Amino acid sequence: MLFLVALSFPLLLPPPAAVGDPPPLFAKLAFAEAREKARANSRFLLVDFTASWCAPCRKMDRETWIDPRVVAWVEREALAIQVDLD
């Protein structure tokens, strides 16, 4: 029964939303370039993997990645990029 529920669950989801620009927190850099830049500046590299069909990803874009406390920490300690898995 669990197997059937797991297979039918995606059918209950709304169609994927179009992906817009990433939140301003994220640098528009390729992974290799971001890795080198983070290393050169002695910062963490924060990589957010995202997809248009991922509801939690959209929620994080709307709420987490614009939270002033998160933005302040990233600006101080890290370089953030978003990688689209679509």
C-alpha positions in Angstrom: 0.0 0.0 0.0 2.8 2.4 0.8 4.3 1.8 -2.6 1.1 2.8 -4.3 0.7 5.9 -2.3 4.3 6.9 -3.1 3.7 6.5 -6.8 0.5 8.4 -6.8 1.7 11.3 -4.7 3.3 13.3 -7.5 0.0 13.2 -9.3 -1.5 15.3 -6.5 1.0 18.1 -6.9 0.3 21.2 -8.8 2.2 21.7 -12.1 5.7 23.1 -11.7 5.9 26.9 -11.4 8.1 28.8 -13.7 11.5 29.5 -12.2 12.3 33.2 -12.1 15.6 34.8 -11.2 17.2 33.5 -8.1 17.0 35.7 -4.9 19.6 38.5 -4.9 21.6 36.6 -2.3 23.0 34.3 -5.0 25.9 35.2 -7.2 25.4 34.5 -10.9 28.6 32.4 -11.2 29.4 29.0 -12.5 30.3 26.4 -9.8 34.0 26.3 -10.7 34.3 30.1 -10.7 32.4 30.4 -7.4 34.6 27.8 -5.8 37.7 29.7 -6.7 36.3 33.0 -5.7 35.2 31.6 -2.3 38.6 30.0 -1.8 40.5 33.1 -2.7 38.4 35.1 -0.2 38.5 32.5 2.6 34.7 32.1 2.6 32.4 29.1 2.6 30.7 28.2 -0.6 27.0 27.8 -0.1 25.4 25.8 -3.0 21.6 25.6 -3.2 20.4 22.9 -5.5 17.0 23.9 -6.8 14.4 22.8 -9.4 11.2 24.3 -10.7 9.1 21.3 -9.5 10.5 21.4 -6.0 7.9 23.1 -3.7 10.3 23.3 -0.7 12.9 25.0 -3.0 10.3 27.7 -4.0 9.4 28.2 -0.4 13.1 28.7 0.5 13.4 31.3 -2.3 10.3 33.1 -1.0 11.2 33.0 2.7 14.7 31.8 3.7 17.0 33.3 1.1 15.5 36.8 1.7 15.5 36.6 5.5 17.7 39.5 6.6 19.6 37.3 9.2 20.4 34.7 6.5 21.5 37.4 4.0 23.7 39.1 6.6 25.4 35.8 7.5 26.0 34.9 3.9 27.4 38.4 3.1 29.7 38.1 6.0 30.8 34.5 5.8 30.1 32.9 2.4 29.6 33.1 -1.3 26.2 31.6 -2.4 25.2 30.2 -5.7 22.1 28.4 -6.9 22.3 25.4 -9.2 19.2 24.6 -11.2 18.7 20.8 -11.5 16.1 21.1 -14.3 
